[in-house]
Amino acid sequence: NLACNDETIPHLLAAKTDGGLVRMVSRSTPEDQLLRSSTLLANIYMSSTRQGLAEPGQVGTLQEILFGSRRSEIVKEIGWIMENHQNYDIRLQARKIHIALEGIQHVEHK
């Protein structure tokens, strides 16, 4: 959680990364890893949304992947996990991510 405090989020979002990050929240990810990954991403999404950083950033950054180019893939996979995973804690983290992304989607359509 220390890595997800409000001061570090802009730096995390600006970090260069590739689209393979989406595999962190795949239904085929081992349960212990999925819990850690979904918790980290839920914290990033919630803090980003709270700070008004929930928009596609520069190409190749974490922000662009989370809120831009891979957003729909994440929504789809997280939606499945949220509804079907056996682990309650994983479903809870998936719900946080889903709420953050659906809230963003809802605002865009206004």
N, C-alpha and C positions, 0 to 999 in steps of 0.2 A: 504494500500500500504506500510505502514511502516514495516509490518511483512514480506514483500517480497523484502527488500533491499538485495543487493548482500552479505552482511555480515551474514544475518540470514538464507539464503537459505540452506547452508550446514547443519545447525542445524535442520531446518525443515525436510530436506530429511532424516536425521538420526533418526528422531523420530519414535518410535515404534507405529504401527497402524495395523488395520486389513483391509481386503478387502472391508468392508462395505462402505468405502470411495467412491467407484464407484457410489453409490446411490446419491451422491452429484450432479452428472451430468446426472441424469436420466430424460427422457422426461416427466415422471410423477411427478417430483418435482415441487412444487408451484413456480410460475414465479418469485416472489421476492427473494425467496431462491435460485433459479437456477441462477439468475443474480449475486448474491453475490458469490455463489460457483464457477460459471464459471469464474468470474473475478479473484478470488483468485487463482484458478488452472491455468488460463492463465498466470498470473504473475509468478507463481512458475515455470511453464514449460518454459517460455521465459527466465527467469533468469538462470535456470538450464542449458538450452541449451547454453546460452551466456558464462557461466562459465565452460563449458565442463563437466558438471555433469549429462548429459543425458544418463545414463547407469544404468542397474539394480544394485542396491546396495545389502546390506545384507538382508537376508530373514526377513520379518516382519517389514521392515521400509517403510516409505512413498516413498522413492526412488525406492525401489523394486516393490511396487505396481504401481506407476506411469509409470515406465519405463521397468517393467519386467512382473510379473505374470498377471496383470490386464490390461496391455497396449492395447491388442486387443479389450477388452470389451469397454474401454474408447474410442478408435478410432471409433468403430461402433456406439456407442451412440452419441458421439460428431458429427460424420458425419451426422446423422439423424437430430440432433438439428440445425446444421449449415445450412442445406438445407430446413428444414421444420418449424422451430419455428416462431411464429408470431412476436416476439419481436426482433427488429433489434439489440439492444445492446447485447442480449443473443447470437444471431447469430454471431455477431462480435467477442465476446469472444470465442465462439466455434471454429470459424475460426482460431484464434490465436493458440488455443490448437492443432487443426488439422494440421496446418502448422508446428508447432514444432515437432509433432510426425511423420508426413510424411517426414519431412526433415531428421529426425533421421533414419527412415526406408530407405530412399533413400541412405544415406551415408553407411548404413550397407551392401547394395547390391553392392557396388563398388568393 
